[in-house]
Amino acid sequence: MRLDSKNVRPDAVALLSAGTRPGASTRITRVNAGAAGLCVILALALDLLPPAIQSTQAAQAERFDASLREQVHHVPIPAAGAAIVVTSFRPRGSGPFPWLILSHGTATTLEANRRIGRYRPLEPVREWVRRGYAVLAPVRRGYGASGGGDHLGDAYGSCNRPDFRRAGEGAALDLLATADWGKAQGDLDAKRWLLVGQSAGGFASIYTASKQPAGLVAVLAFSPGRGGDPEKRPGEPCASDKLAALYAGIAPQIKVPVLWFYAENDQFNGPRVQKLWFESFHSRNSASELVVVPPFPERQGHGVFPSRAGIPLWTAAVNGFFKSQNVALPF
């Protein structure tokens, strides 16, 4: 389906406190040379603290959006002997709220993936919270605030010998643990939740749905894929046929409807692979829809969902998808 201005379808866990009032401004105090020396000593001492404590110190220094009831949590991944950082956002009220797990993408370099910090794409988060949803935004193992070892938990290896199933299994560990944590929260409805993801997070969401987690209602995959590199292979991710085969293989195991959403000019996942991947999946799971919007200017066509300008496009697609697939959730 194409969306444009003439065709828009109407269709356990430790909580890390901010340490100060959310949204409070940061105060800078001038110090003399003696105090500055003491600050250096304290900084060196903090650098020797265990990573978990350093993480707490970093969280205390961050700003938190009080209007979104933003909080940070450590969620254990028992099967991996690790934990990940999850940021939660909630509407006003006591719930129980419908909710979603919002999954981030993967940059083309390990260094860039290590720099992402917490995942908090505030434009789409505000839109979901405004519509009455709580949002859980995990950082998968190996990325940003979660850290953890010398590799990404959802790495697929090299383009010469990719193992996309291994990547899916690694991502699913983190997302299923996040789902279990969410279901244990008294203000989240364990029977009304979504998997939502951007780019590699879209792939992770689709793959995780094949595990048939209880209470999952639908999957919304924005620019889903793996292996993309707009500089080296614009629009043509590596080993796209192997990923197509995996999509076809897991499609029958997914028991909820899946929305696939792309921009025409996506330089990570171009028109050829958009069609290949969706048709591979759809041939074995008819409860799926493809929406392709006209060329989008931000992030080489790969940034519709995270962008403020993209909100009318993806919300129209979700609204139409919910109606056509009889998704029993508000929107």
C-alpha positions in Angstrom: 0.0 0.0 0.0 1.2 3.5 -0.8 0.5 6.4 1.6 0.6 10.0 0.4 -1.4 13.2 0.9 -4.1 11.9 -1.5 -4.2 8.4 0.0 -3.9 8.3 3.8 -5.8 5.4 5.2 -8.2 6.2 8.0 -7.9 2.9 8.1 14.3 -9.3 40.5 14.6 -5.6 39.2 16.2 -2.4 40.5 14.6 1.0 39.8 17.1 3.7 39.3 15.9 7.0 40.6 16.9 10.3 38.9 18.1 11.4 42.3 16.7 14.9 41.8 13.3 16.2 40.9 12.6 15.1 37.2 13.1 18.1 34.9 15.0 20.1 37.4 17.7 22.3 36.0 21.4 21.6 36.5 23.2 24.1 38.7 26.9 24.9 38.0 28.9 26.1 41.0 32.3 27.8 40.7 35.0 26.2 42.9 38.4 27.2 44.0 41.6 25.3 43.2 41.4 23.2 46.4 37.9 22.2 45.8 38.8 21.4 42.2 41.5 19.1 43.4 39.0 17.3 45.6 36.7 16.9 42.6 39.5 15.3 40.6 40.1 12.8 43.5 36.4 12.0 43.7 36.2 11.5 39.9 39.0 9.1 40.0 37.4 7.2 42.9 34.1 7.0 41.0 35.9 5.6 38.0 37.0 2.7 40.2 33.4 1.9 41.2 31.8 -1.3 39.7 29.9 -0.6 36.4 26.5 -1.1 38.0 27.2 1.7 40.5 28.7 3.9 37.8 25.5 3.3 35.9 23.5 4.5 38.9 25.6 7.6 39.2 25.1 8.4 35.5 21.3 7.9 35.9 21.3 10.3 38.8 23.0 13.0 36.6 20.5 12.6 33.7 17.4 14.7 33.1 14.1 12.8 33.2 10.9 14.0 31.5 8.4 14.3 34.3 5.5 14.8 31.8 6.1 11.3 30.5 6.7 9.8 34.0 10.1 8.6 32.8 12.0 6.1 34.9 15.0 3.8 34.4 15.1 0.1 35.4 17.6 -2.8 35.3 15.9 -5.9 33.9 17.7 -9.2 34.3 18.2 -11.6 31.4 18.6 -14.9 33.3 19.4 -17.0 30.2 22.3 -14.7 29.4 23.5 -14.0 33.0 23.2 -10.3 32.3 20.9 -7.4 32.7 19.7 -4.6 30.4 18.6 -1.0 30.9 14.9 -0.3 30.2 13.4 3.2 30.2 9.7 3.4 30.9 7.2 6.1 30.1 3.6 6.2 31.3 0.5 8.3 30.8 -1.2 10.0 33.8 -3.4 7.8 35.9 -3.2 4.4 37.5 -3.9 2.0 34.6 -3.9 -0.7 33.7 -2.5 0.7 30.5 -2.1 -1.0 27.1 1.7 -0.9 26.5 4.4 -1.6 24.0 8.0 -2.6 23.9 9.8 -0.1 21.6 13.1 -1.5 20.1 16.0 0.5 18.7 18.0 -0.1 15.5 21.6 -1.0 14.9 24.2 1.4 13.6 26.9 0.3 11.1 29.8 0.4 13.6 30.3 -1.1 17.0 31.5 2.3 18.4 28.3 4.0 17.3 26.2 1.3 18.9 28.1 1.7 22.2 27.4 5.4 22.2 23.6 5.3 22.1 23.1 5.5 25.9 19.5 5.0 26.9 16.9 4.6 24.1 14.4 7.4 24.4 13.0 8.5 21.0 10.8 11.2 22.5 8.8 12.1 19.4 7.1 8.7 19.0 7.1 8.1 22.7 5.1 11.3 23.3 2.6 10.2 20.6 2.1 6.8 22.2 1.7 8.2 25.7 -0.7 10.9 24.5 -2.8 8.0 23.1 -2.9 6.3 26.5 -0.1 3.8 26.1 2.8 3.0 28.4 6.2 2.5 26.6 9.1 0.3 27.6 12.3 1.0 25.7 15.0 -1.6 26.3 18.6 -1.3 25.3 19.7 -4.7 24.0 22.8 -6.4 25.4 26.0 -4.9 24.1 24.5 -1.5 23.2 24.7 1.8 24.9 23.6 1.9 28.5 23.3 -1.9 28.8 26.9 -2.6 27.8 28.0 -6.2 28.4 31.0 -7.7 26.7 32.8 -7.2 23.5 30.0 -8.0 21.1 26.3 -7.2 20.5 23.8 -9.7 21.9 22.0 -9.7 18.6 25.0 -9.8 16.3 24.6 -11.7 13.1 28.3 -12.1 12.3 29.7 -11.0 8.9 28.0 -10.3 5.6 30.0 -13.2 4.2 28.5 -15.7 6.6 25.5 -14.0 8.3 23.5 -15.9 10.9 20.3 -13.9 11.1 18.5 -16.5 13.2 21.2 -16.2 15.9 20.6 -12.4 15.8 16.9 -13.0 16.2 17.4 -15.3 19.1 19.7 -12.9 20.9 17.3 -10.0 20.5 14.3 -12.2 21.5 16.0 -13.0 24.9 16.1 -9.3 25.7 12.6 -8.5 24.5 10.9 -11.5 26.1 12.6 -10.6 29.5 11.3 -7.1 29.1 7.9 -8.4 28.4 8.0 -10.6 31.5 9.0 -7.6 33.5 6.2 -5.5 32.0 3.6 -8.1 32.8 4.6 -8.1 36.4 3.9 -4.3 36.7 0.5 -3.7 38.3 -0.4 -0.7 36.1 0.3 -2.5 32.8 -2.3 -4.8 31.2 -0.6 -8.2 30.6 -3.2 -9.0 27.9 -2.8 -5.9 25.8 0.6 -5.1 24.5 2.5 -4.6 21.3 6.0 -5.2 19.9 7.1 -2.1 18.0 10.5 -1.6 16.5 12.6 0.6 14.1 15.1 -1.0 11.7 16.9 -3.9 13.4 14.4 -3.3 16.2 11.6 -4.0 13.7 13.4 -7.3 12.8 13.8 -8.1 16.5 10.1 -7.4 17.0 9.0 -9.7 14.2 11.3 -12.5 15.3 10.2 -12.2 18.9 6.6 -12.6 17.9 7.5 -16.1 16.6 7.9 -17.1 20.2 4.2 -16.5 20.7 4.5 -14.5 24.0 1.2 -14.4 25.9 -0.8 -11.2 25.7 0.9 -9.9 22.5 -1.7 -8.3 20.2 0.2 -7.1 17.2 3.6 -6.2 15.7 4.5 -2.8 14.2 7.7 -3.0 12.3 9.1 0.3 11.0 11.8 -0.1 8.3 12.5 -3.7 9.5 15.7 -5.4 8.3 19.3 -6.3 9.0 22.6 -5.9 7.1 22.0 -2.4 5.7 24.8 0.1 5.1 23.7 3.2 3.2 27.4 4.2 2.5 28.7 0.9 1.2 25.5 -0.6 -0.2 22.7 2.1 -0.5 19.3 0.4 -0.5 20.8 -3.1 -0.8 21.5 -4.8 2.5 23.8 -7.8 2.4 22.5 -11.4 2.2 18.9 -10.2 1.7 17.9 -13.5 0.3 19.0 -15.3 3.5 16.9 -12.9 5.6 14.0 -13.4 3.2 14.2 -17.1 3.9 14.2 -16.6 7.6 11.2 -14.3 7.4 9.4 -17.0 5.4 10.4 -19.6 7.9 9.1 -17.8 11.0 6.0 -16.4 9.4 3.7 -19.4 10.2 4.8 -19.3 13.9 3.5 -15.7 14.3 -0.2 -15.7 15.5 -0.7 -11.9 15.6 -1.0 -9.4 12.7 2.2 -7.7 11.5 2.5 -4.2 10.0 5.5 -3.6 7.7 6.2 0.1 7.1 8.9 1.7 4.9 9.7 4.9 3.0 10.3 4.5 -0.8 13.8 6.1 -0.5 15.1 4.0 2.4 18.8 3.8 1.9 19.2 0.9 4.4 16.4 -1.2 3.0 15.5 -0.2 -0.6 12.4 -0.9 -2.6 13.6 -4.3 -3.9 14.2 -5.8 -0.5 11.1 -4.2 1.0 9.1 -6.2 -1.6 11.2 -9.3 -1.3 11.1 -9.5 2.5 7.4 -8.6 2.8 6.3 -11.1 0.1 8.4 -13.8 1.6 6.6 -13.3 4.9 3.2 -12.6 3.5 3.2 -15.8 1.4 3.1 -17.8 4.6 1.2 -15.4 6.9 -1.7 -13.4 5.4 -2.3 -11.4 8.5 0.3 -8.9 7.4 0.2 -5.6 5.6 2.9 -3.5 3.8 2.7 0.3 3.8 5.2 2.3 1.7 5.2 6.1 1.9 6.7 8.5 -0.6 10.4 9.6 -0.3 11.1 11.0 3.2 13.9 13.5 3.7 15.2 12.5 7.1 18.0 10.0 7.8 18.2 8.8 4.2 14.5 7.7 4.2 15.1 5.5 7.2 13.8 7.9 9.8 10.0 8.2 9.4 9.1 6.7 12.7 11.6 8.6 15.0 10.8 12.0 13.3 8.2 14.6 14.3 7.4 15.1 10.6 6.8 11.4 10.3 4.1 11.2 12.9 1.1 11.8 10.6 2.4 9.1 8.2 3.0 6.3 10.7 -0.1 7.0 12.8 -2.3 6.9 9.7 -0.7 3.6 8.8 -1.2 2.2 12.3 -4.8 3.4 12.5 -5.7 1.7 9.2 -3.9 -1.4 10.2 -5.7 -1.7 13.5 -9.0 -1.3 11.7 -8.4 -3.8 8.9 -6.9 -6.4 11.2 -9.5 -5.9 14.0 -6.8 -5.1 16.5 -8.7 -4.6 19.8 -6.7 -1.7 21.1 -7.4 2.1 21.2 -5.6 4.3 18.8 
